[in-house]
Amino acid sequence: MATSTHFLLEVNPRLPPQLSRLSEIASNLWYCWSRPTRHLLARLHPQLWDAVSHSPTAFLKQIDESRLLQALDDESFMRDYREVCKSYDDYHADTDMRIGAGGWRQDDRVAYFCAEFGFHESLPIYSGGLGILAGDHCKAASDARVPLIGVGLLYRQGFFTQTIDAAGNQVVSYADSDFANLPVAPAMVDGKALTVSVDFPGRSVTARVWQARAGHVLLYFLDTDTTQNSDADRDITYRLYGGDRRRRLEQEIILGVGGVRALNALGITPAAWHINEGHAAFLILERARVLTAAGMTFAAAMEQVAANVVFTTHTPVPAGHDHFDAALLEQYFADFSRGANIDFPALFALGRSDGSPEFNMTALAARGSRFRNAVSRVHCGVASQMLGGLWPQIPPEENPIDYVTNGVHVATFLAPEWADTFERHLGDRWHDRAGQREWLERLLDVPDHVVWALHQRLKSKMLHLVRHRVSVQNAHNHGSEAHAERMLRLANPDSPDVLTIGFARRFATYKRAALLFQDRERLLKLMSQSNRPVLLIFAGKAHPADLPGQAVIHEIAEIARTPEFEDKVLLLEGYDLHLARRLVSGVDVWLNNPLYPLEASGTSGMKAGMNGVLNLSVLDGWWAEGYERGNGWAVKPVLHEASTESRDRQEARALYEILEDQIIPLYYARDDSAYSKGWARMAKHSIATILPRFNATRMLSEYLHKFYMPAAGEHHRFHERPDDATQLAAWKDRVRSAWPHVAVRRVDTPQARIVLGETITLEVMVRLAGLSTADLAVEVTFTRALAVDDVPVEQKFFFRPDGDPADGWQRFVIPLAPEFCGRLDYVIRIYPTHHLLTHRFELGLMVAV
């Protein structure tokens, strides 16, 4: 029997001239943080809008032309259309840089490299927190008119679509993106679509370059699915984080090496280069190769390159740091190393750390940058320990790693109901002062019943979506309607007064999604009080290769199916940005209980907190900075326990106690009113304390002032004085050769006590080992044992050379007259110093007495 061949024909409508600007607006990712724009399009055909995953480009290609023509006669629609066009024009006409402009040259640019960008569900090239953070970073840069250019990969398949079957197993499926339906277009140079080539073993791989716009920010994405490549090479950028180690290496070469070549071809010379996680670290090698081709030594080239590279590390979890074995890396970089004037073993050593035989992308990024940061205060301590081997003689707390705590883009994640409330109570320009806590504390004057009612509306919207998702999930698992209604008994949009706790994020085991079920009997008792019910909502994905994470999903699914929990625990499939936005604004409590200190930062709790949702979280990541009494609840992590199981038991017990003694009683403390005044006040306090500190504008400002502007300064210095890189490289080589022979010994007699006003003289002898006194800093650091009064806790003083060297030894002295009383601990140490160093300890060398 013959089979029929099915062909596809897509008939696109013609945009009426009166609506012609919809095409322009749909091609700019500005729409993903302009709710009026998205609402305008959705009004034309709500069902189609949902079917195309809220993609304006796909929507305008598939909507029936008759609906566009009908809209012309809708005065309300046309008025809103004109308003959207005006907002778009006003936003893009304002190009003045809003932060840091005084120290920024007009043509300076930041190149921001990341393996994923999470702007919106209509551009599915992200998997989770890293991508969402990158998207928020770019949005904030656009809002502040910071000249930032994003560089990434354009995947046919972003992260997977998830369903959960009747047995509670995660089922993974992928869908190919049609690039014609994405807000991207080929990047053009001299009227031709731009491609770049990268040498791979025995062949050259071509990557197309695509351009997108996110407000004022330009984005360039590389894609190898082109006819110039073999089928295998066309698949390099096919799937986000797909394939084996070889495929991951190939993706990261395209991103790092290909990304640099794309910017060069476009005539873009960034003043600062930002590597957001180690995936793009090969850009360091490519930039150095370009300089060596111009005649510079590789060591000098690395100094010039590293001087304006910013590297952000995002996780202490080993799986987040890509590594490759020597044989694999040599296949791809043997010829490259010869072209860069460095032998392969020396190149491979740039990625070695802590004696590992493998090449670590994080180590390469850290060595090839002079500005490095973690993403929270707690994470800074963890990262300093983790990367301490790169600066072996420096105490971890002093090594060259800073931190910028993450933030979230307010316009994207703040519910419009809250934005409207802010306008009424703070004025229509409230967002210009959103970083001022004193300003936002005016929200405390908003009546409690208004806050409660607003949140109930948001919860109702969330529960409508939850009911829809659960019903679809139940249907494809062949459940009955009666069973769906039983599961959804407490998820009632018409009566949203049930305490609802949300947990939604990646199901990695360290996030401990099932921690609350340590003692199911106790939890059930807490949740089953007839007059104080509790609903738990879980959502999230586990990586397809993460079997333990998938086991956690299965465990929660099994619990949710038990008769005692089936109406109290909901596990939602298909976690995406749309569901995330509803959850972070609609639940009452946001639960987060990672295993300390593995939560580098976390941003979902920030999104919840600025929407008046109260956080219940372990004091890890951002919450260790954000928590204060009255804006949520904190679980102090149990440290120094013999086993993870013991920590789990104790921290779960703390969760039960907080729920039983504080959260549940407060939520249901309604007296004669229909709301909890205490809860509403905490919600206002949450917004007033979290929104000013944990927004993406504050984050971007810190990056600009702490890293981008200094990096740009280094860029200009090395380009204006190119010999500086050669001089610095030669000096470092000389110091490293001499350092094993440098020594220090104290020659004065230490005094245990003196009287205020007396002077003591400290003296040390230093074996110079061929170095000069100008190459060394000899330092004494005093630390107050008891930090009282207004006296500095720590003070540093520097020795000066005394006399001439004798037999290779040099005397250094310092007279000191302490200006305050009390017990002082002090240490004496020496380290190399040079005026061209970016960080005084960047060599990682130090000798203490």
N, C-alpha and C positions, 0 to 999 in steps of 0.2 A: 504494500500500500504506500503510495507516494505521500511524503510529508510536505506540508506547506512551509515556505520560507516567509518569515515575517520581516517586514521592513519598517523603518521608523521615519516618520515625517513630522517635523515640528512646524506649525504654522504660527508665525509671530504677528502680533497686532502692530498696527501703525499708531504711534503716539500722536494724538491731536496736537497741533501747534500750540494750543493754549496750555498743554501739559508737557511740553517738550523738555522742560528742565528736570523732570523726574528721572530721565536717563542719566543726566550729569550727576544728580544727587545720589542715585543708586550706585554709581561707580566710585564713590568716596566713602570709606568706612566711617566717616563722621556720623552716618546714620545710626551706627550701633551704640552711640551714646546720646542720640537725639530721639527721645521717645516720641515727640510730636511727629517726626518723620515716619517712624515705624507705625504709629497709630494711623496716620494718614493713608498709608498703603494698605494696611489691614482692613480699613473701612471699605475699600473697593471690592474685596472678596475674602472674608475671614477664613473660609475653609481652604482656599488655595494658598493663602499666606502661611497657614500652618503646614500645609502639604509640602511646600518648598523650603521648609526649615527657616522661614522668615528671611529669605534671601531676596532683596529687592531686584537684583539682576535677573534671577530666574523668574521671579514673579511677573516682571514687566514683559518677559518673553512668552509667558503662557496665559496671561489673563485675556479673556475675550474682549475684543475691541469694543463691543457694544457697551460693556461696563465703563470703559473709559469715556465713551461718548455720553453716557447717562450722567457721569460725574460732572460734565460741563454744565448741566442744568441744575446742579445741586449747589445753591448759593453758599451753604455752610461749608461744603467740601472745598469749593474754590477759594473761599476766604481763608481757610486753613492752609490750602496749598500756597497761596501768596505769602502767608506768614512764615511757612517753612522756608520758602525761597529767600525771604528777607533775612531770616536767621542764618541761613547758609551763607549768604553774601556778607552779612555783617561779621560773621565769625572769620571768614577767609580774608576779608579786607583789612582786618586788624593784624598786622604782622610785627608789631613792636614786642621785643623780648621782654617778658614781665619779671623775670628773676635773674640776677647775676649779670645784667647787661653791661655793667661798668667794667668788668674784667674780661670781656669777650670781644674778640675782633669780628668784624662784620662778616668775613668769609670763613670763620671757624665752623666746623661741623663735627658732630659726634657720630661715629659708626657703631651701631648697636647690633651685635651678632647674637643670634639665639637659634637653637634647633627647632623651636616651635613658637608660634604666636597665637594667643587666644584672644582675638578681638570679639568674636561673636559666632554664634552657631552657623551663620551663613558662610563662614570661611573656616572649614573644619581641618585645620592644620595644627592642632594642639591636642594634648592628652590630659593635661591637668594643671596643677599649681604653677609650674614653671612658665607654661605658655600664657596663662591668665595674667601672671605678674608681668610678663613681657608686653602683653597687650596694654595693660594699665600704664606701664612705663611710657609707652609710645603715646597713649591718649593724654597723659599728663604733660608730656613734652609738647604736644600740639596745643593744648590749652595755654601753656606758658610761653609758646612761640620759641621754644628752645630748638635750634636747628639740628635735629637728630634724624638719622637715616637708619632704618632697620634693614637687616640682611638675614635671610633665612632660606629655607627650602620649600618648594611647592610640591606637596605630596598628592598623588592621585587618591590615596587612602589615608585619611587622618586616623585618629584613634577609632577603635571599633565601636560598633553599636552593640549594646548588651541587652539580652533578655535573660530571664531566670525561669527555668523549666519547672515542671510540677514536682520534681525531686529536689529542688533547691539548688540546682547547679547553674553556674553562669554559662550562658551560651553566647559565643562570640560570632559576629558577622561583620563583614566589611562592605562598603559601597564605594564605587569609584565616583570621584567628582568629575563633572564636566567643567573644564576650565572656562568654557564659554558662559557658564552660569555663575562664575565667581567674579568678585569685583577686582579683577586683574586684567592687565593688557600687556602685550609684548613691550619690553623696553626698547626704545629706538635710538640708534646712533647714525647720523648722516642718512636718515631716511630708511635704514635697514634694521630689521629685528636683530637685537644683540645676542650673540652667543660667545661663550668662552670655552677654551679647551684646557684640559688637565691631563697630564701624562700619567697613565696607569701601566702596570707591567705589560710590555709588548704592544701597547696600543695607546691611542689618545681618545679621551672621552669628552664629548661635547655637551655643554649645558646651556639651555636657553635661559634667558634672563627676563623675568616678568616684573612689571611695575605695578604697585598699588599705592593708593593715598589714604591716609588716616588723618583727616583734617589737614594740618600744616606739615605733617610728617610723611616723607617719602619712604616707601618700602620696596626692596628688591628681593625677589625669590628666584632660586635656581631650580631647574628641572631637567633631568636627563632623558626624558621620554621623547626623543627626537630621532628622526630616520637616520641621522648620521651614525647612530650607535647600534651596537649589536643588541639582540633581545635582552641578554643578561644585563647589559649596561643601561638599557632603557628602564630597567626595573630598579636602579640604584635609589632613586628618589620616589619609588612607587608607594612605599608604606612608611609612615612615621614609626621610628624605632623598630622597624621590621628586620627580619633576617638574623643571620649569625654574626659572629665577630667580624668576619671579612666584610659583610655588607655594612655593618655599623662603621667600620673604618673608612669604607668608600664614601659613605654619606658625609662623614666628617671632613674628608679631604675636599669633597665638592663644596661643602659649606665654608671651610676655612680658606683653602687655596683658591677655589673658584670664586668665592665671595670677594677676595682681595682683587682678583683679576677683573671681576665685573666692575668694581668701583674705579679701578684704573682706566678701564675702557670708557667709562662714563665721564671721565675727567674729574672725579671727586677725590680730593685729598683731605681726609679727615684730620682734624687737629687732635682728636682723642678717639681711641678705639676701645670699645667696651665688649668684653667677652662674658656673656651671661651664661654661666656654667661652662664646663671645660670642653663641650662638644666642638667649639669653634677654634680651639687653641692652635690648630695648624696655620691660622692666619699669621701667627708670630714667625713661623719658619718661612712662609712665603714672602712676607715683608722683608725679612733678613736676606733672603735669596736675591730679591730685587736690588738691594743695596750692595751686595757682594758683586753682582754683575756690573755695577758701576765702579768697581775698584776697591771697595772697602773690605777689610778683613771681616770674617764672620763674627769674631768677638766684638769688634767695634759696631758692627751692624746690629747685633743683639742689644748693645747698650742704647743705641739710638731708637730701636724699635720699642724696647721695654719701657723707655722713659715716658711714653704716652699711652700705655695700655692699662686699662682698668679691668680687673678680673673679679667677678662675683662668684663665690661658691655658695651653693644652696642647700647642701645636705650633708650630714655626718654619716649617712647610711652608705656602706661600701658599694652597693649596687648602683648608686648614683654617680660613680666615678669610673669612667670607661678606661679600660686597660687592654693592651695588646701585647702578644708575645713577640720576641725579637725577630723570629723567622718571618712572621707575617709582615711586620713593619718594614723589614729590610726589602721585601719584594717591592714595596711601594715607594720606598724612600732611598734606595741605594743610588739610583741615578740622580735623584733630587739632591742628595747630600753632595755629590760631586759638583753639581751645578751651583751649589751654595758655598763651595770652597770649604767644606768641613767633612771629615771622614765619618762614616756611618756610626762607629762606636761612640764618637763624641756627640753626634746628634741624638743617638739613643739615650745617652746619659742625661740629656735634658729632661727626659720623662721618668727617670728612675727616682724612687724614694724609699726610704726605710729598708734598704736591702732587698727589695722585691726584684725578681728577675724580669718583670714586665714593664712596659712603657705605660705610664699613667698620664692621662690627659690633664688631670688636675695639677700634677707636678709641673708639666710643661707650661701650663697657664700661669702658675705661680712664679716660675723662674723667668718667664718671658714678660712679666709685668712689674711695674713699680708701685701700682696702686691696687690693693687687694682688700676685699671686704667680705665679711659674713653678713647674714641678713637679720640678726637680732643680737642683743647683748649676750644672752646665754650662748648662742651659736658662735659668737666670736671666741669665747673661751674654749669651746669644743674644737673649732677650726684651728685655733692657735696650737692646741695640743696635737691635733691630727697632722698638721703640716709642720710641726716643730722640727722635724728632721731636716728640713731645708735650711734651717738656721740653727745648727746643733748646739752652739755655745751660748745662745741667747735664751734667757728665761722665756717660756711660752707667753707669759702675760705681756712681754715687751717686744715680741717679734713683729714684723711689719704687716700685721693684719688689723684692719679697722672694722667697723661695722656700720651698716645703714639698715635699720629695721624696715622691713617691707611696709608698704601702704597700699590701699586700694583706691580705685577711681570712683569718686563719689557719684558723679553723674551716671555712671553705669549701674551701680549697685544700690544706691539710695532709692527706696520706693518713691514714686511720684507723689503719693499721698503725704509723705513726710516733707518732700520738697515744697509742696503747696503750703503745708503748715509753717515751714520755716519762712516762706515769703510773707505769710500773714502776720507772723509774730516778730520777725527779724528784718523784714524789708526785702524788696525784690533783688537786691544785690548781696544777699546774705552769703553767697558762695565766695565772694571776694574776701570775706573775713572768716571763712570756715576754719582757718588755722588758729584762730584766737579763742582759747577756752573761755576767757572772760566774756566774750561776745555770745558764745553759745550757751553759757550758763543762764542767759535770759530765758532759755527754754524752760527753766525750772518754774517760771511764772505761768506757763501754760497750764490751764486747769487739768487736774488729774483725770476727770471724766472724759475730757477731750482726747487725751493720750490713750486711755483705755479703749475708747470707741474706735479710734483710728486703727489701733492694732487689731481689734476684732474684725474690722473690715479687711485688713491685710490677711489675717488668718483665714477668713472665709474664702478669699480668692485662692489662697494656697490649697485649702481643702477641696475646692472644686477641681483643681488640677490633680491633687492626690487621688480623689475618687475616680477621675477619668483614667489615670495611669493604672490604678489597681483593677479597675473593671476590664481594661484591655488585657492586662496581665492575666487575670483570672480566666478570661475568655479563651486566650490562646493556650492555656493549660487545661481547657475543657472543664472549668469549674462552673457550678450552677450560679444563677443570679441570686438565689437564696444565700449561698455561701458568701458571695461578694457583699451582700448587705450585712451579713453577720460580721465579716471582717471590718466593715466600715461603720459599725455602730457608733463609735466615738468620733469618727471623722465626719462631722455633720456641719456643712457650711451655714446652715440656718440656725445653728445653735453652737457657735464656736467658743464655748466657755469651758472647755475641757483643757486642763494643763497639758500642753503638747511639747515634747522634748525632741529635738532633731539632732541627728548625727549623719552628716553627709560629706564624704571625702573619699579619697582613694583607699581601698581596703588593703593597705600594707599591714603586715602583722604588728609592727611597732606602734601603730595607731590604736590597737587594742579595741576594735569596734565592739567586741563581745564582753568587755570587762564588766559591764553592768550586770551580766548574767552569772557572775561568780557564785552568788547565793540566790538561786532562782526562787526559793521559798520566801526569802526575805523580800526580794523585789516584788514578787506577786502580791504579798501582803500590803506593800506600799501602794501598789497600783490599783488595788481592788476595793478600796473604800467607796461605798455607794455614793456618798456625798462629796467625795474628793477623787474622782477618777483621773488616771494618767494615761496618755497615749504616747508611745515611742515610735518615731518615724526614722527609718534607716534608708540611705541611698548611697550608691558608690560602686565603683568598678575595681576589679583586681586585674593587674597586668596578665595577659594570656599565659605568660611563662611563670607567673607567681602562683604556684599550686597552694602554698600555705595561705596566701591571701584569699584564694578561691574557697579554701576550706572554711574560712571565717564566714564568708557569705553563706555557705551551705549550713553552717551551724545556726546562724541567725534565722535562715529560712525554716529550718526544722523547728526552732523554738516558736516562730510565728505561726506554725501550723498546729501546735498543740492546743487542745481545747481551752486550757486556762489562759493562754496568751493570744489566741487568734484574733481577738478584737482589741487587743492592747498594744500589739507590736505589728507594724507594717514595714515590709521591706520592698522598696520601689525599684524597679528595673529602669534601665535607660537613663541613668544620671547624665544630665547635660546642663548647659548654661541656663537654659530656660527654666528648668526645674530648680536649679541652684538659686536663681534670683527670687523665686517664690518662697523657697524654704528659708533663706536667710532673713527674709522680712516677715515671714508668717508664723514660724514656731514661737513658743514662749521662751524656751531655754535652748541654748546651743551647747551641746555636749562635746567635749574634746578631752580625751584621756590618753595621750601618748605616753610611751615609756621614756621618761627623762634620761638623757637630754637629747633625744633623737628628733624632736620636732624643731627643725632649724628656725622656723618662724611661724608659718601658718597664716593664712589670710581670711579664711572663711569666718572665723570668729570676729574679725574686724568688721566684715560686712554685716554680720548679725548685730554686733554691738551698736553700729551707727544707725541701725534701724530700730533701736529700742528693744532688741532681743537680748536677754541676759545670758552671759556666758557662765558655764560651769566647766571649769577646765583645770587641768594640772598646770602648775606654775612652770611652764616650759615655753620656749619660743617667745612670741610677742606678748603672751599673757603675763609673763614674768615682769614686763614693763608696764602693761596696760591695766593690770588689776589694782584697784584700790577699794577699800571698804565702801560698799554701797552701790557699786556698778556691776556686780556679779558675784560669783563665788569661786573660791580657789581651793584646790587640793594640793597641799604641800607634798612634793615627791618624796618617797621613801628612798633614802640613799644608803649605800654600803650594806645592803642586804646580801645574804649568801646566795639567794636564788631569785630569779624573775618571778617564780610562783609566789614566793613570800611577799614580794612587792605588790603583785597583783591583788593578793588577798587584802593587804592592808589598805591599799588605795581604793579598792572597791568598797571596803567598809566605810571609808571616809565619804565616798559618794552616797552610800545609803544614809549615813548620818546627816549629811547636808540636805538630802531630799526630805528625810523624815522630819528633821527638826526645824528646817528653815524654808525650803522652797515650797513644798506642798502647803504647809500652814499659811505662808504669806500669800500665795496665789488665791487661796480660798477664804482669806480673811476679808469678807465682804460686809459684815454687819447687816445693816438694813439697806445698804446700797447694792447696786448690781455690779460693783467693781471693787478691786482691791486698791485702795489709795497707796498703800506702801509699795505695791508692785509698780504702779504708774510712776511713782517718784523714783524708784530705782531705774526704770526705763529711761526717764529723762536724764538721770545722772549718767547712765551708760552712754547716751548720745553725746552729752556735753564733755565727757572725758575721753571718749574713744575717737570720735570724728575729727577733732582738731589735730590729734597726734598721729593717727594711723591712716592718713589719706595719702594718695599718690603724689600730690603736689608737694607735701612736706618731704616725702622720700626723694623726689626728683631734685628738690632744692638742695638736699644734703649731697646727693651725687654731684650736682653741679659745683657746689662750693668746696667740697672736700676732695673731689677727684677730677671732674672734667676740666675745670678751670686750671688747676695746677698741672694736669697732663698737657693741656694745650700750651701752657707756658713752657713746659719742657720741650714740646714739639718745636716751638718757635726758636728756643735757645739752641737746640741741636742743628736746626736748619740754618740759622744765622751764623753759627760757629761750628761747622762740621768737624773740625779737628778735636772738639771736646770729646766726642765718642771714642776716637782713637786714643786720646790721652787717658780717659777713664778706664778703658779696657786694659791698656798697658799697665796702669797703676794697680788695678785689681789683680792682674796676673803676678805682678811683683810682690804684692802683699800676701797673696795666697802661698806663693813659694816660700816666703820668709816666715810665715806665721807659726809653723810647727816648732820653730826655734826661738820664738819670742817667749820671754819669761818675766815674772815680776816677783819681787820680794820686799817685804816691809823692813825698814831699817831703824825706824824710831821705836821707842818703847811706848806701847799703848797705855793711856791713862784711863782709869775707870771713873774718876770723878774730877770735876773742876768747879770753880765758883763762877757764877755769872759775871762776865766782864773780863775773865782771864782768857788768854790765847793759848791754843795748842798748835804745834806744828807737826803735820804728818809728812813722813818722808818714805819714798819707795825707790828701789833701784829696778830699772827695766833693761833687760837684754834686748837691744834693738834688732839684732839679727840682720843687719844691713839696711834697715829702714831708718828714716830720719825722724826727728822729734815731731816734725810737721805731719807725719803720717799717722800719728797716734793721738788719741784722747785718753788721758789718765783722769779718772773720775772718782769722786767719793759721793755716795748718796746716803743722806740721812733720812731715816723714817722715824716718826714719833710712835713710840709704843702705845701711848694713850692719846687718841685724837680728841683733844679738848680745846676750848677757847677758839679763837679765830686764826690760829697759827697754821701755816701749811703743813699738811701731813707728811709731805716729802719735799726735800730740797737737795739740789745737786750743785757741786762745786768742782772746779777743774784744777788739777796740779799744773805747775809750770816747771819747765826744765831749769835745773840749777847747775851751772858750770858746764864743762865739756865732757863728752863721753870718755870713759877710760876702759880699755880692754873690752869694748863693745857694750859696756853698761852705762846707762845714763841715770843720774839722780833727778827725781821730780819731787817738789815740795809744795806744800800749801799751808799757810798759817790760817787758823780758824778761830773766831771768837763767837760762839753760839749766842744768838739773840733771844733765846727763850729757855725756860727751865723744863726739866722733866727728863725721862729716860729716852735716850736716842740710840737706835740701832743704826749701824752704818756698815757699808761695804765699799771696798776699793777695787776697781776693775779698770782694764784697759781694752780699747778696741780701735780698729782702723778708722780714720776720718779723712774726708776729702770734700772740698767745696762743691763738687759735681754730684755727690750722692743725693739721691732723692729721699732716702730714709737712712738715718744714721746707722742702723743695724742691718742694712741690706746684704752685707757680706756674710752675716751670721757668725762672725768671729769675735771672740771675747776671752780674756784671761782675767781671773779674779785672784786677789791675794788669798 
